[in-house]
Amino acid sequence: MLRRRAGIGLGLLLSIAFSGTANAQVMIASKTALKVEVELGHVLGAASSASWLSARVPSADRIAIVTPDSATLPSSAASDAWLRALDFASRVRVAPPADFALACQGRAPALADSGLPEPARIVANSSNLVGSDLELRRALEQGELDVNVDELAAFEAVALAPYRISWFEAPSTGGATSTLALTQSESTQPPTIWLEKCSGVLTMLGLSEHALAPTAGSVSDTSTLRVLYRGLQGSSDYRAAVAEDTLTIPDGWLREAVEPVPWFGFVALAGWGVIDPVSTRYVQNALNASAADACLAQIQNARLANSTRAVDYECTGASDLSRALQVLDFHDPVLSRYSGALRSAGALALADAELASAAPLLVATDVDASGCAVGTVNGSPSGGPPNGESAGGVPLEGVSESPSGSSGSDVSVDTNTYVEASGGGDSDEGCGTSSPGTGQGDEEPPASSSDSCSGDSSDGQDSSDSCSGDSSDGQDSSDSCSGDSSD
């Protein structure tokens, strides 16, 4: 249905502006959702940029994502793996507070990964090209989407036809749309995001040679949040705390992480272990096991040779890392992660900033000791995750041993220590576990099986693991995933 609203009616528009030429335009329309979460990975270079975008809904819904046809690349499992690897590297892990040991005596502490359970991947069920503004309006109306004609006209004024419409049908448990990769642009601006009918929350994963910060609106960090750590499950209410923060400060932004060099280095979390390099997690989720091994070896050799040839970092079916490196002219990036509300028309300008490194680690302010003294979690009498691993997918005993594939590299446990991965081998540090859930909201209690993992299978071999992340395109595996299925 097309409707007209009194007044200016510019809708819910977030324009993230840098200096440069016109940026890409993306419209997200849903049939029923009152709130959409948008995750945007944006690599900002000196003269160009590249972006990856996914929209997440909490329940059954029909979603249309509209872009000028010239702005998008063909959908691929690799692009999903890329955006999820950036998310995994920067999303907050919540540690228990100091009084956990007293409140839950005898139970081993574990990190609560705020990204678990990961949302199921919703693959586009169709994609069609329309050649005019009128055809776009008819297509959205036929799709039973309630679109405001004034807002649509404003979108059409800056996003020129022909348009590509990607259609998604979310199940009752919701999920995240397959990642939309936008073509490399001479503009350094991220896409302008138009939301139809619903409000939204943006998670921005900005990558540049320097840390980035908004030039308008208030900025706070995660230390301002009041977060509850659940002792029995080893989970937290971090996502609910962030949602409350965006409601309380609608024009504010929450800085969740500032991480130097996440491409190839392990991120050390003080006293808790490490997070896999982005490149490792990306390749292992994007490709099947044998292709991933060969690709990681190729990338490692290129890295050791200080290669600045894009082809050296590109593998068949996995070119996202190569694209990002080209935009940054092969410089090591800083990943700046922000969350905030998409609520009203306006523009958010980001600029280089002198910011201290901030690992995605937060100590909870409170602990829920309910049921702590009895029962087991994950088959462990102490209540800790199996095999001495944390819910965040990292070893619990600091980093006293070399990360898998690091060939004996020394690892410091100081906060924000970044350790170059000197080997391209598979990681066996284990995966955070999650229970079946809605794919939204707060972290759920871990599943009872120790074979569940939040992303890729950790050993690179054929496996029957159950994982809540991506199922690699073409991988010879019997994984049962609540995430995406192979394209």
FIMILUM-809333 format. One record per residue (C-alpha): x, y, z; residue in one letter. Coordinates in steps of 0.1 Angstrom, whole numbers, plus 5000, padded with zeros to 4 digits. Each point is the difference from the previous one (the first is absolute). Layout:
<atoms>
+------+------+------+------+
!   px !   py !   pz ! rest !
+------+------+------+------+
!    X !    Y !    Z !    a !
...
+------+------+------+------+
</atoms>
This chain:
<atoms>
+------+------+------+------+
!   px !   py !   pz ! rest !
+------+------+------+------+
! 5000 ! 5000 ! 5000 !    m !
! 5012 ! 5035 ! 4991 !    l !
! 4991 ! 5027 ! 5024 !    r !
! 5006 ! 5037 ! 5003 !    r !
! 5009 ! 5017 ! 5033 !    r !
! 4993 ! 5036 ! 5009 !    a !
! 5031 ! 5022 ! 5003 !    g !
! 5034 ! 4996 ! 4986 !    i !
! 5000 ! 4962 ! 5005 !    g !
! 5037 ! 4993 ! 4995 !    l !
! 4997 ! 4968 ! 5020 !    g !
! 5027 ! 4983 ! 5020 !    l !
! 5032 ! 5009 ! 4984 !    l !
! 5036 ! 4996 ! 5012 !    l !
! 5025 ! 5018 ! 4979 !    s !
! 5036 ! 4993 ! 5011 !    i !
! 5019 ! 5027 ! 4983 !    a !
! 5037 ! 5005 ! 4992 !    f !
! 5014 ! 5024 ! 4975 !    s !
! 4997 ! 4986 ! 4965 !    g !
! 4977 ! 4995 ! 4971 !    t !
! 4964 ! 4985 ! 5002 !    a !
! 4998 ! 4968 ! 5020 !    n !
! 4979 ! 4969 ! 4995 !    a !
! 4963 ! 4999 ! 5009 !    q !
! 4983 ! 4970 ! 5017 !    v !
! 4963 ! 4997 ! 5009 !    m !
! 4989 ! 4974 ! 5025 !    i !
! 4962 ! 4993 ! 5001 !    a !
! 4983 ! 4974 ! 5022 !    s !
! 4965 ! 4988 ! 5001 !    k !
! 4995 ! 4997 ! 5038 !    t !
! 5031 ! 5008 ! 5020 !    a !
! 4999 ! 5030 ! 5022 !    l !
! 5037 ! 4999 ! 5005 !    k !
! 5028 ! 4989 ! 4977 !    v !
! 5037 ! 4996 ! 5010 !    e !
! 5024 ! 5009 ! 4972 !    v !
! 5037 ! 4989 ! 5001 !    e !
! 5022 ! 5020 ! 4977 !    l !
! 5037 ! 4992 ! 4993 !    g !
! 5017 ! 5030 ! 4983 !    h !
! 5036 ! 5002 ! 4989 !    v !
! 5011 ! 5035 ! 4995 !    l !
! 5031 ! 5008 ! 4979 !    g !
! 5015 ! 5033 ! 4990 !    a !
! 4981 ! 5002 ! 4967 !    a !
! 4975 ! 4972 ! 5000 !    s !
! 4979 ! 4976 ! 5021 !    s !
! 4983 ! 4967 ! 5001 !    a !
! 4970 ! 4988 ! 5021 !    s !
! 4982 ! 4969 ! 5012 !    w !
! 4965 ! 5001 ! 5015 !    l !
! 4975 ! 4977 ! 5016 !    s !
! 4966 ! 5006 ! 5016 !    a !
! 4987 ! 4980 ! 5030 !    r !
! 4964 ! 4995 ! 5011 !    v !
! 4987 ! 4983 ! 5031 !    p !
! 4971 ! 4979 ! 4986 !    s !
! 4982 ! 4989 ! 4969 !    a !
! 5001 ! 5028 ! 4974 !    d !
! 5003 ! 5009 ! 4963 !    r !
! 5030 ! 5023 ! 4993 !    i !
! 5009 ! 5019 ! 4968 !    a !
! 5034 ! 5016 ! 4996 !    i !
! 5002 ! 5024 ! 4971 !    v !
! 5031 ! 5015 ! 4984 !    t !
! 5010 ! 5014 ! 4967 !    p !
! 5010 ! 4970 ! 4979 !    d !
! 5034 ! 5014 ! 4993 !    s !
! 5008 ! 5002 ! 5037 !    a !
! 4998 ! 4963 ! 5010 !    t !
! 5021 ! 4969 ! 4994 !    l !
! 4985 ! 4965 ! 4996 !    p !
! 4992 ! 4985 ! 5034 !    s !
! 5024 ! 4974 ! 5013 !    s !
! 5006 ! 4979 ! 5031 !    a !
! 5035 ! 5016 ! 5002 !    a !
! 4986 ! 5035 ! 5005 !    s !
! 4979 ! 4986 ! 5029 !    d !
! 5032 ! 4984 ! 5014 !    a !
! 5018 ! 5033 ! 4997 !    w !
! 4974 ! 5021 ! 5019 !    l !
! 4996 ! 4973 ! 5027 !    r !
! 5038 ! 4998 ! 5004 !    a !
! 5002 ! 5038 ! 5006 !    l !
! 4971 ! 4997 ! 5024 !    d !
! 5016 ! 4971 ! 5019 !    f !
! 5033 ! 5018 ! 5004 !    a !
! 4984 ! 5031 ! 5015 !    s !
! 4968 ! 4990 ! 5019 !    r !
! 5002 ! 5003 ! 5037 !    v !
! 5008 ! 4971 ! 5024 !    r !
! 4987 ! 5005 ! 5035 !    v !
! 5021 ! 4988 ! 5029 !    a !
! 4986 ! 4991 ! 5034 !    p !
! 5004 ! 5027 ! 5028 !    p !
! 5024 ! 4996 ! 5029 !    a !
! 4974 ! 4986 ! 5023 !    d !
! 4992 ! 4971 ! 4976 !    f !
! 5024 ! 4977 ! 5019 !    a !
! 4982 ! 5006 ! 5033 !    l !
! 4965 ! 5000 ! 4985 !    a !
! 5006 ! 4968 ! 4979 !    c !
! 5026 ! 4981 ! 5020 !    q !
! 5015 ! 4971 ! 4982 !    g !
! 4988 ! 5010 ! 4966 !    r !
! 5026 ! 5009 ! 4973 !    a !
! 4996 ! 5035 ! 4985 !    p !
! 4993 ! 5004 ! 4963 !    a !
! 4997 ! 5028 ! 4975 !    l !
! 4965 ! 5008 ! 4988 !    a !
! 5001 ! 5007 ! 4962 !    d !
! 4974 ! 5027 ! 4993 !    s !
! 4996 ! 4987 ! 4964 !    g !
! 4987 ! 4966 ! 5010 !    l !
! 4978 ! 4985 ! 4988 !    p !
! 5010 ! 5013 ! 4966 !    e !
! 4970 ! 5008 ! 4978 !    p !
! 4989 ! 4975 ! 4973 !    a !
! 5009 ! 5011 ! 4965 !    r !
! 4970 ! 5008 ! 4978 !    i !
! 5009 ! 4994 ! 4964 !    v !
! 4982 ! 5021 ! 4974 !    a !
! 4971 ! 4980 ! 4985 !    n !
! 5000 ! 5023 ! 4969 !    s !
! 5016 ! 5030 ! 4985 !    s !
! 4985 ! 5021 ! 4972 !    n !
! 5010 ! 5030 ! 4980 !    l !
! 4976 ! 5028 ! 4994 !    v !
! 5007 ! 5027 ! 4975 !    g !
! 4981 ! 5030 ! 5012 !    s !
! 4986 ! 5018 ! 5031 !    d !
! 4965 ! 4988 ! 4991 !    l !
! 5010 ! 4964 ! 4997 !    e !
! 5017 ! 5002 ! 5034 !    l !
! 4969 ! 5013 ! 5016 !    r !
! 4979 ! 4973 ! 4984 !    r !
! 5024 ! 4973 ! 5011 !    a !
! 5000 ! 5011 ! 5036 !    l !
! 4962 ! 5003 ! 5000 !    e !
! 4997 ! 4965 ! 4985 !    q !
! 5023 ! 4987 ! 5027 !    g !
! 4975 ! 5013 ! 5026 !    e !
! 5024 ! 5025 ! 5015 !    l !
! 4985 ! 5032 ! 5015 !    d !
! 5023 ! 5027 ! 4985 !    v !
! 4995 ! 5037 ! 5004 !    n !
! 4999 ! 5016 ! 4966 !    v !
! 5017 ! 5032 ! 5011 !    d !
! 5029 ! 4981 ! 5015 !    e !
! 5003 ! 4978 ! 4969 !    l !
! 5000 ! 5031 ! 4978 !    a !
! 5029 ! 5015 ! 5021 !    a !
! 5019 ! 4967 ! 4996 !    f !
! 4994 ! 4999 ! 4963 !    e !
! 5013 ! 5036 ! 4996 !    a !
! 5035 ! 4989 ! 5011 !    v !
! 5000 ! 4963 ! 4991 !    a !
! 4996 ! 4998 ! 4962 !    l !
! 4984 ! 4971 ! 4982 !    a !
! 5003 ! 4972 ! 4991 !    p !
! 4995 ! 4986 ! 5035 !    y !
! 5009 ! 4965 ! 5013 !    r !
! 4975 ! 4987 ! 5025 !    i !
! 5011 ! 4971 ! 5022 !    s !
! 4971 ! 4982 ! 5018 !    w !
! 5004 ! 4981 ! 5032 !    f !
! 4974 ! 4979 ! 5020 !    e !
! 5010 ! 4998 ! 5037 !    a !
! 4988 ! 4969 ! 5020 !    p !
! 4982 ! 5003 ! 5033 !    s !
! 5033 ! 5002 ! 5019 !    t !
! 5013 ! 5029 ! 4978 !    g !
! 5035 ! 5002 ! 4988 !    g !
! 5025 ! 5022 ! 4980 !    a !
! 4998 ! 5005 ! 4962 !    t !
! 5028 ! 4987 ! 4979 !    s !
! 5027 ! 5027 ! 4997 !    t !
! 4997 ! 5026 ! 4973 !    l !
! 5034 ! 5010 ! 4986 !    a !
! 5001 ! 5034 ! 4985 !    l !
! 5023 ! 5008 ! 4971 !    t !
! 5032 ! 5020 ! 5008 !    q !
! 4992 ! 5037 ! 4997 !    s !
! 5020 ! 5030 ! 4994 !    e !
! 4981 ! 5015 ! 5028 !    s !
! 5013 ! 4995 ! 5035 !    t !
! 4965 ! 5002 ! 5014 !    q !
! 4983 ! 4969 ! 5013 !    p !
! 4965 ! 4993 ! 4986 !    p !
! 4971 ! 5021 ! 5009 !    t !
! 4975 ! 4976 ! 5017 !    i !
! 4963 ! 5007 ! 4996 !    w !
! 4977 ! 4981 ! 5023 !    l !
! 4963 ! 4997 ! 4991 !    e !
! 4974 ! 5000 ! 5028 !    k !
! 5021 ! 4985 ! 5028 !    c !
! 5027 ! 5014 ! 5023 !    s !
! 5034 ! 4985 ! 5000 !    g !
! 5034 ! 4995 ! 5017 !    v !
! 5032 ! 5003 ! 4981 !    l !
! 5032 ! 4981 ! 5008 !    t !
! 5028 ! 5017 ! 4981 !    m !
! 5033 ! 4981 ! 4994 !    l !
! 5022 ! 5028 ! 4986 !    g !
! 5035 ! 4991 ! 4988 !    l !
! 5025 ! 5027 ! 4991 !    s !
! 5037 ! 5007 ! 5006 !    e !
! 4990 ! 5019 ! 5031 !    h !
! 4973 ! 4997 ! 5026 !    a !
! 4967 ! 5016 ! 4991 !    l !
! 4976 ! 5019 ! 5022 !    a !
! 4967 ! 5019 ! 4994 !    p !
! 5003 ! 5038 ! 4997 !    t !
! 4964 ! 5006 ! 5012 !    a !
! 4980 ! 4985 ! 5029 !    g !
! 5012 ! 4986 ! 5032 !    s !
! 5024 ! 4970 ! 5002 !    v !
! 5003 ! 4977 ! 5030 !    s !
! 5018 ! 4967 ! 5005 !    d !
! 4989 ! 4967 ! 5014 !    t !
! 5012 ! 5008 ! 5035 !    s !
! 4969 ! 5022 ! 5004 !    t !
! 4977 ! 4970 ! 4997 !    l !
! 4985 ! 4980 ! 5028 !    r !
! 5004 ! 4964 ! 4990 !    v !
! 4988 ! 4969 ! 5018 !    l !
! 5021 ! 4968 ! 4998 !    y !
! 4980 ! 4968 ! 5005 !    r !
! 5022 ! 4976 ! 5020 !    g !
! 4981 ! 4968 ! 4992 !    l !
! 5000 ! 5004 ! 4962 !    q !
! 5032 ! 5021 ! 4996 !    g !
! 4979 ! 5025 ! 4979 !    s !
! 4991 ! 5037 ! 5004 !    s !
! 4973 ! 5026 ! 4992 !    d !
! 5025 ! 5021 ! 4980 !    y !
! 4978 ! 5003 ! 4969 !    r !
! 4970 ! 5012 ! 5022 !    a !
! 5023 ! 5026 ! 5016 !    a !
! 5010 ! 5013 ! 4966 !    v !
! 4964 ! 5001 ! 4988 !    a !
! 4991 ! 5020 ! 5032 !    e !
! 5029 ! 5023 ! 4994 !    d !
! 4989 ! 5008 ! 4964 !    t !
! 4965 ! 5008 ! 5013 !    l !
! 5013 ! 5022 ! 5028 !    t !
! 5024 ! 5019 ! 4978 !    i !
! 4984 ! 5000 ! 4965 !    p !
! 5026 ! 5022 ! 4985 !    d !
! 5030 ! 4984 ! 5018 !    g !
! 5024 ! 4974 ! 4989 !    w !
! 5016 ! 4972 ! 5020 !    l !
! 5036 ! 4992 ! 4992 !    r !
! 5004 ! 4962 ! 5004 !    e !
! 5036 ! 4995 ! 4988 !    a !
! 5030 ! 5016 ! 4984 !    v !
! 5023 ! 4973 ! 4987 !    e !
! 5033 ! 5005 ! 4980 !    p !
! 5011 ! 4974 ! 4975 !    v !
! 4971 ! 4975 ! 5001 !    p !
! 5007 ! 4985 ! 4965 !    w !
! 5029 ! 4976 ! 5009 !    f !
! 5006 ! 5003 ! 5037 !    g !
! 4984 ! 4983 ! 5030 !    f !
! 4982 ! 5023 ! 5023 !    v !
! 5011 ! 4993 ! 5036 !    a !
! 4974 ! 5005 ! 5027 !    l !
! 5017 ! 5006 ! 5033 !    a !
! 5000 ! 4967 ! 5020 !    g !
! 4975 ! 4984 ! 4977 !    w !
! 5018 ! 4989 ! 4969 !    g !
! 4997 ! 5012 ! 4964 !    v !
! 4977 ! 5006 ! 4971 !    i !
! 5008 ! 4986 ! 4966 !    d !
! 5014 ! 5023 ! 4973 !    p !
! 4973 ! 5013 ! 4976 !    v !
! 5017 ! 4984 ! 4970 !    s !
! 5001 ! 4965 ! 5016 !    t !
! 4964 ! 5000 ! 5010 !    r !
! 4988 ! 5015 ! 4967 !    y !
! 5018 ! 4974 ! 4979 !    v !
! 4990 ! 4970 ! 5021 !    q !
! 4963 ! 5010 ! 4998 !    n !
! 5001 ! 5011 ! 4964 !    a !
! 5016 ! 4969 ! 4985 !    l !
! 5000 ! 4962 ! 5004 !    n !
! 5028 ! 4985 ! 5021 !    a !
! 5026 ! 4992 ! 4973 !    s !
! 4994 ! 5033 ! 4982 !    a !
! 5003 ! 5019 ! 5033 !    a !
! 5033 ! 4984 ! 5008 !    d !
! 5015 ! 5009 ! 4966 !    a !
! 4985 ! 5036 ! 5002 !    c !
! 5014 ! 5006 ! 5035 !    l !
! 5035 ! 4988 ! 4989 !    a !
! 4998 ! 5023 ! 4969 !    q !
! 4990 ! 5030 ! 5021 !    i !
! 5026 ! 4993 ! 5026 !    q !
! 5027 ! 4998 ! 4974 !    n !
! 4988 ! 5033 ! 4985 !    a !
! 5001 ! 5016 ! 5034 !    r !
! 5035 ! 4988 ! 5008 !    l !
! 5012 ! 5013 ! 4966 !    a !
! 4983 ! 5034 ! 5007 !    n !
! 4981 ! 4996 ! 4967 !    s !
! 4979 ! 5029 ! 4988 !    t !
! 4984 ! 4980 ! 4972 !    r !
! 4962 ! 4995 ! 5006 !    a !
! 5000 ! 4967 ! 4981 !    v !
! 5024 ! 4985 ! 5026 !    d !
! 4973 ! 5004 ! 5027 !    y !
! 4971 ! 4988 ! 4978 !    e !
! 4989 ! 4964 ! 4999 !    c !
! 4973 ! 4984 ! 4977 !    t !
! 4967 ! 5009 ! 5016 !    g !
! 5015 ! 5023 ! 5027 !    a !
! 5010 ! 5035 ! 4988 !    s !
! 4987 ! 5022 ! 5029 !    d !
! 5034 ! 5002 ! 5018 !    l !
! 5017 ! 5009 ! 4968 !    s !
! 4975 ! 5028 ! 4994 !    r !
! 5004 ! 5014 ! 5035 !    a !
! 5038 ! 5000 ! 4997 !    l !
! 4998 ! 5018 ! 4967 !    q !
! 4979 ! 5028 ! 5014 !    v !
! 5025 ! 5005 ! 5028 !    l !
! 5029 ! 4998 ! 4977 !    d !
! 5012 ! 4970 ! 5020 !    f !
! 5004 ! 5019 ! 5032 !    h !
! 4990 ! 4984 ! 5033 !    d !
! 4967 ! 5013 ! 5012 !    p !
! 4984 ! 5010 ! 5032 !    v !
! 4965 ! 4985 ! 5006 !    l !
! 4977 ! 5024 ! 5018 !    s !
! 4966 ! 4986 ! 5011 !    r !
! 4970 ! 5021 ! 5009 !    y !
! 4963 ! 4993 ! 5007 !    s !
! 4973 ! 5026 ! 4999 !    g !
! 4963 ! 5006 ! 4991 !    a !
! 4987 ! 5005 ! 4965 !    l !
! 4971 ! 5022 ! 5009 !    r !
! 4997 ! 5033 ! 4982 !    s !
! 5011 ! 5018 ! 4969 !    a !
! 5035 ! 5015 ! 5002 !    g !
! 5037 ! 4994 ! 4994 !    a !
! 5027 ! 4985 ! 5020 !    l !
! 5035 ! 5011 ! 4991 !    a !
! 5030 ! 4979 ! 5010 !    l !
! 5036 ! 5012 ! 5001 !    a !
! 5034 ! 4988 ! 5009 !    d !
! 5006 ! 5001 ! 5038 !    a !
! 5028 ! 4994 ! 5024 !    e !
! 4985 ! 4972 ! 5021 !    l !
! 5016 ! 4975 ! 5023 !    a !
! 4997 ! 4963 ! 4991 !    s !
! 4970 ! 4984 ! 5016 !    a !
! 4996 ! 4962 ! 4998 !    a !
! 4964 ! 4986 ! 4998 !    p !
! 5001 ! 4989 ! 5037 !    l !
! 4977 ! 5013 ! 5027 !    l !
! 4998 ! 4990 ! 5037 !    v !
! 4964 ! 4996 ! 5011 !    a !
! 4988 ! 5023 ! 5028 !    t !
! 4977 ! 4974 ! 5016 !    d !
! 4997 ! 4962 ! 5003 !    v !
! 4969 ! 4978 ! 5001 !    d !
! 5008 ! 4971 ! 5023 !    a !
! 4967 ! 4982 ! 4996 !    s !
! 5006 ! 4963 ! 4998 !    g !
! 5037 ! 5004 ! 5001 !    c !
! 5007 ! 4975 ! 5027 !    a !
! 4983 ! 4971 ! 4984 !    v !
! 4997 ! 4983 ! 4966 !    g !
! 5024 ! 4999 ! 4971 !    t !
! 5006 ! 5020 ! 4968 !    v !
! 5013 ! 4983 ! 4969 !    n !
! 5006 ! 4968 ! 5019 !    g !
! 5026 ! 5017 ! 5022 !    s !
! 4994 ! 4995 ! 5037 !    p !
! 5017 ! 5034 ! 5007 !    s !
! 4976 ! 5018 ! 4977 !    g !
! 5027 ! 5011 ! 4976 !    g !
! 5001 ! 4994 ! 4963 !    p !
! 5014 ! 4966 ! 4989 !    p !
! 5037 ! 4995 ! 4993 !    n !
! 5009 ! 5032 ! 5020 !    g !
! 4987 ! 5023 ! 4973 !    e !
! 4980 ! 5031 ! 5006 !    s !
! 4966 ! 5009 ! 4985 !    a !
! 5017 ! 5025 ! 4979 !    g !
! 5020 ! 4974 ! 4981 !    g !
! 5034 ! 5006 ! 5017 !    v !
! 5020 ! 4980 ! 5026 !    p !
! 4992 ! 5008 ! 5036 !    l !
! 5036 ! 4997 ! 5012 !    e !
! 5012 ! 5033 ! 4985 !    g !
! 5023 ! 4993 ! 4970 !    v !
! 5028 ! 4980 ! 5016 !    s !
! 5001 ! 4978 ! 4970 !    e !
! 5006 ! 5011 ! 4964 !    s !
! 4968 ! 5005 ! 4980 !    p !
! 4995 ! 4972 ! 4974 !    s !
! 5018 ! 5009 ! 4968 !    g !
! 5023 ! 5025 ! 5017 !    s !
! 5031 ! 4978 ! 4998 !    s !
! 5010 ! 5008 ! 5035 !    g !
! 4996 ! 5038 ! 4998 !    s !
! 5002 ! 5016 ! 5035 !    d !
! 4966 ! 5013 ! 5012 !    v !
! 4996 ! 5027 ! 5026 !    s !
! 4969 ! 5002 ! 5021 !    v !
! 5000 ! 5038 ! 5003 !    d !
! 4967 ! 5015 ! 4989 !    t !
! 5001 ! 5010 ! 4963 !    n !
! 5030 ! 4980 ! 4991 !    t !
! 4999 ! 4990 ! 4963 !    y !
! 5020 ! 4969 ! 4991 !    v !
! 5009 ! 4994 ! 4964 !    e !
! 4989 ! 4965 ! 4989 !    a !
! 5032 ! 4986 ! 4984 !    s !
! 4983 ! 4968 ! 4987 !    g !
! 4971 ! 4994 ! 4977 !    g !
! 4988 ! 4968 ! 5018 !    g !
! 4966 ! 4993 ! 5014 !    d !
! 4991 ! 5013 ! 5034 !    s !
! 4991 ! 4975 ! 5026 !    d !
! 4993 ! 5024 ! 5029 !    e !
! 4963 ! 4989 ! 5000 !    g !
! 4967 ! 5017 ! 4995 !    c !
! 4976 ! 5017 ! 5022 !    g !
! 4969 ! 4979 ! 5005 !    t !
! 4964 ! 5012 ! 4997 !    s !
! 4966 ! 4985 ! 5004 !    s !
! 4973 ! 5000 ! 4974 !    p !
! 4983 ! 5034 ! 5003 !    g !
! 4983 ! 5028 ! 4983 !    t !
! 5032 ! 5014 ! 4986 !    g !
! 4993 ! 5033 ! 5017 !    q !
! 5003 ! 5017 ! 5033 !    g !
! 5021 ! 4989 ! 5029 !    d !
! 5024 ! 4971 ! 5000 !    e !
! 4983 ! 4967 ! 5008 !    e !
! 5013 ! 4973 ! 5022 !    p !
! 5026 ! 4978 ! 4983 !    p !
! 4989 ! 4968 ! 4984 !    a !
! 5008 ! 4967 ! 5016 !    s !
! 5021 ! 4987 ! 4972 !    s !
! 5037 ! 5009 ! 4999 !    s !
! 5000 ! 4997 ! 4962 !    d !
! 4980 ! 5031 ! 4994 !    s !
! 5019 ! 5030 ! 4987 !    c !
! 4991 ! 5036 ! 4993 !    s !
! 5016 ! 5002 ! 4966 !    g !
! 5022 ! 4978 ! 4979 !    d !
! 5011 ! 4964 ! 5009 !    s !
! 5033 ! 5005 ! 5018 !    s !
! 5020 ! 4971 ! 4986 !    d !
! 4996 ! 5006 ! 4963 !    g !
! 4991 ! 4963 ! 4994 !    q !
! 4968 ! 4983 ! 4991 !    d !
! 4979 ! 5002 ! 5030 !    s !
! 4966 ! 4993 ! 5015 !    s !
! 5001 ! 5030 ! 5023 !    d !
! 4969 ! 5020 ! 5005 !    s !
! 5007 ! 5036 ! 4996 !    c !
! 4979 ! 5032 ! 5002 !    s !
! 5021 ! 5019 ! 4975 !    g !
! 5004 ! 4996 ! 4962 !    d !
! 5000 ! 4968 ! 4981 !    s !
! 5028 ! 5005 ! 4975 !    s !
! 4990 ! 5000 ! 4964 !    d !
! 5010 ! 4967 ! 4985 !    g !
! 5015 ! 4986 ! 5031 !    q !
! 5000 ! 4962 ! 5003 !    d !
! 4985 ! 4999 ! 5034 !    s !
! 4970 ! 4986 ! 5019 !    s !
! 4998 ! 5031 ! 5022 !    d !
! 4966 ! 5007 ! 5013 !    s !
! 4997 ! 5038 ! 5002 !    c !
! 4975 ! 5024 ! 5012 !    s !
! 5018 ! 5026 ! 4978 !    g !
! 5001 ! 5002 ! 4963 !    d !
! 4998 ! 4972 ! 4976 !    s !
! 5022 ! 4997 ! 4970 !    s !
! 4993 ! 5023 ! 4971 !    d !
+------+------+------+------+
</atoms>
